[in-house]
Amino acid sequence: MTHDTALRTRYGETDQMGIIYHPNYYIYFEIGRTEFLREKGGMSYKDMEEAGVMLPIVETHCKYRVPAKYDDELVVRTMVKNMTAARITFSYQLIRATDGVLLAEGETTSAFTNKEGRPINLKKKYPDIYDRLFNFISY
């Protein structure tokens, strides 16, 4: 199951060449991930943190295909690619809304930890959260 989040690039996100500076793609992925959790999972990052679940990023990847530019309307397509009791991997497609061109693809993997940063088994400790997220895995 996917979730689409619309956004528009801002002037301050561009580099000297007039294209979106590459680290900003990870911010777009974060926006997509946050909205996926809120809309599909029925909880925000804040809700998860208040419950004692943290999601530190442990791995990232991005394949840049076509550069985004200032004032582009984008769609961040987000899905859960894989999930275990210890980790969750989200995948992303960044698409230019005006013509449907795929600009970038990426993934982020987060570990499930407690507030002290220690790994937790989400399935055992928070089965309701685990079940909610597990239902959205895209194969």
Buried (B, 14 or more C-beta within 10 A) or exposed (E): EBBBBEBEBEEEBBEEEEBBBEEBBBEBBBBBBBBBBBEBBEBEBEBBEEEBBBBEBEEEEBEBEEBBBBEBEBBBBBBBBBBBBBBBBBBBBBBBBEEEEEBBBBBBBBBBBEEEEEEBEBBEBBEEBBEBBBEBBEE
